[in-house]
Structures are given as structure tokens and as C-alpha cells.
């Protein structure tokens, strides 16, 4: 992006009062705390802001990058000279759009929540607990936003977000707003697809279907996932699980079996708590992480005959 185009973009954002930061370190916007600087990172608050940004960039930038909270995004340690669009500070609504009476918790009642793509899974879970809604207990311990979770079809072995999504709101790169119903959504393992011409569409929100329940039962269900997450390095700088599980076997178990648990490259290391996590011990660079990923993939293929695919996004 040349200086003239960047100047036009900055002027347009200022004129419309859309929040942005110039020359920002992307390590601040990813959970593993790795990344170089960017020309500009933009924070649209809502659809109105986003439609303006799309129109502005369509005329003044050859490309852009979309991120949520960066919980599965590895930025390489280089300067990124296209705009970054972050949903971290916007699209934060949670609204019940229809609800059955929940006075008798023995009756199964359905509640639809309309949720902005910038809302975190932990925020949704807390709302569900407060309002005695069940169906998203598996959100416990999963970082990131609704938008990112849908894009990755995040979940556990028992359930995935695609099973409770009723529809998804998107805006295309041409500024067209669409609401895609469940029958037209293509969820698969760690993947989501819609019939849109390109990958540069924005998930702006979704409707989730939950059911009424009593709070003690919801908390009991959450304990199952809390116990499981205790084997993961929560609270450490990581990207969550690095590799997809092949077939019916755990990628972490495979990595542990080849002896890579605790192995390091530079300031990045494979967690000694869960082998499918790579930890930034402090000062790690993207190359450290990529070297570990490549070493694991090559060794697993050689010793096990298994091809491990990553589930993280690399930019």
C-alpha cells in the first residue's frame, strides 16, 4: 500500500470517526503474543462502520486481513502493509429474540440468542448461566469470539458450535448483507463454508439455539469440561490446539508418543502439559513456532505415516 492510499484511508476513517491505530504491533492482538507491525489496524463498531470501511478499502487498498481476537492466528514477524480489520472492539451484542417461559425447568424450552461476532465464548457462557440456558456448556475454556468459533466450527468431542447455530449474518467484500439459514451452512471438522464467491467475507453475527435448564444442572455440565481443560496450559501464551485430530486419535497423543512433549525451538516450546499446544515462553518469534510445527509434521509422517494438518491461521 503506497503512502497516498494509506493517507486517503486514514483521512476517511478520521472523517467518519471509525477507531484505528497506525503502526501497531500485531503481537498485541494474538494470544501467543507474536507478530510484526502493520500500517493500520481498524476497529469497526457495527455494521454501519464496517460497510463504510469495506467501501473505503475497496477503492484504496489491494487487500486486507480480517481477525477476531487472534486466538488461533500466528502473525509472522514482518511488516504487514495491508489494513487489518479487527472485531475486538465491536459487534458485542447479545439479545434474546424469542424465548419460551422458563418457569418450569422440567419443560424443554427453546431460546434463540442473536449474538454479535465480537462477543467471546466466555461471555456467551456467562450469559447462559445467568439466564438458565443450556447447550453451550462446551464453550468453557475455549478462547476467542463467536465469529472465530463459527469460522473454525469450534467445540469438543461431544458438541460443536455448528450444531447450535440457526443462522449466520455475513457481509461480503462488495458490501452485501446476507443472512444464511442453517440448511445452507456447511459445517465440518474445524471448518465452515457458505456459498459466497470469495473468502473475504465478514461474519458479523449469528443466532444460537439454546434450551432452558436449571442452573445447578448447567454448572454440573460445565464441570465436565473444566476438568478436561485442566490438562491444557490455560493462561499461557499459545494459539490453542495447533493440529487437527486425525480420524479418531488425538494429535496431542501422537506428538507425545514421538517424544516431542516439552521440546523447544528458540523461545517457543511444545507444552509439557498438552503436546498439541505450543507456548511462547517469552520473546518467541514466528519462525520458532513454524520450526516446531514443521519438525512435528515431518517426524509424525516418518514414524507414524500420519499427515498432521494445522488448524491455526498463519498470516
TIRO-947204 format. One record per residue (C-alpha): x, y, z. Coordinates in steps of 0.25 Angstrom, whole numbers, plus 5000, padded with zeros to 4 digits. Layout:
<sites>
XYZ/...
</sites>
This chain:
<sites>
500050005000/500650134996/500650255005/499650324996/498650214998/498950205013/498750355015/497350345008/496950225017/497450305030/496650425026/495450355023/495450275036/495650405043/494550475036/493550365040/494050345054/494450205052/495450155062/496850115057/498350115061/499550135052/500850065052/500349965063/501049835067/500149715064/500749635075/499749715084/498549655076/498949505077/498849415088/500249355086/500849505086/501649495073/501549585061/502149695054/501649835051/500549875042/500150005034/498850015041/497849935049/496349975049/495249945059/493849955053/492849965064/491649915056/491049885042/491050035039/492550055042/492849925034/492049965022/492850095021/494150025023/493949925012/493550035003/494750115007/495749995005/495149954992/495550074986/496950094993/497549964997/497849844989/497549755000/497249745015/497349645027/496149605036/496449565050/495549545063/496349535076/497549455069/497349335078/497749245066/498549345058/500049345056/500649465050/501949455044/503049555049/502949645037/502349775034/500849765028/500549875018/499049845017/498049885026/497649795038/496149795041/495949755056/494649715062/495249725076/494449855080/493149845073/491949755069/491749725084/490249705086/489549585092/488049595090/486949495092/486049495080/485049395085/484849315098/483949215104/483549235118/484549165127/483749165140/483649015139/485048965137/484548825135/483948865121/484948885110/484849025105/485649085093/486349215093/486949285082/488149375084/488549475074/490049505077/491049595070/492249535065/493149605074/492549545087/493449445093/493049305096/493249325111/492349445111/491249355104/491449245114/491349345126/490049405120/489549255118/489849225133/489149355138/487949325129/487849175132/488149135117/488749005114/489448965101/490749035101/491448985113/492548925104/492949075102/493649065115/495149095113/495049115098/495649255095/495249355084/493949415079/492649355073/493149395059/494449325060/493749205066/492849195055/493949205045/494649095052/493449015056/494049015070/493648915080/493948785087/493748635084/492348645089/491848765082/492248875073/491649015071/491148975057/490148895064/489449005071/489549115060/488249155054/488749255044/489949345041/490049485037/491149525027/491549645019/492249615006/493449685001/492549764992/491749815004/490549725002/489849685015/489349535015/488649445026/489049305023/488049205029/488449075035/488148985023/489149065015/490249065025/491448965022/492048925035/493048815036/494248785045/494948915049/494348975036/493149065032/492749095018/491649175011/491349194996/492049334995/492949364983/494149384992/494849365005/494849515009/493449525015/493149565029/492349485039/491649595047/490749515056/489949385058/488749335064/488949215074/487849125079/487949085094/486949015103/486449055117/487048975129/487348995144/488649065148/489148945156/489048855144/489748955135/490848965145/490948815146/491148805131/492248915131/493048835142/493248725131/493948825122/494648895133/495248765138/495748735123/496348875121/497148855134/498048775125/498348895116/499249005118/498149115120/498749245124/500049225116/500249305103/499849205092/498949185080/498149075086/498248945079/499248945067/498848825059/497448765055/497248625061/497348515050/496248415050/495948365064/497348395070/497748515078/498848595071/499448625085/499548475088/500248455075/501248575077/501548515092/501748375086/502848425077/503548495089/503348645085/502648685098/503448795104/504348805092/504748955089/505249035078/505749175082/504749235092/503549145087/503349005093/502348895092/501548895105/501948795115/500548795119/499848765106/500648735094/499748795084/500048935089/501249025086/501549125097/502249255095/503249255107/503549405105/504149465093/503849355083/503749395068/502849335058/504049255052/504249185065/502749135065/502849095050/504049015052/503348935063/502148915054/503048865042/503848775051/502648715057/501948695043/503248625037/503448535049/502048495050/501948455036/503248385036/502948305049/501448285048/501148305034/500148415038/499948555032/499648655042/498948785037/498948915045/497648975050/498349115052/498349235043/499649285038/499849425032/
</sites>
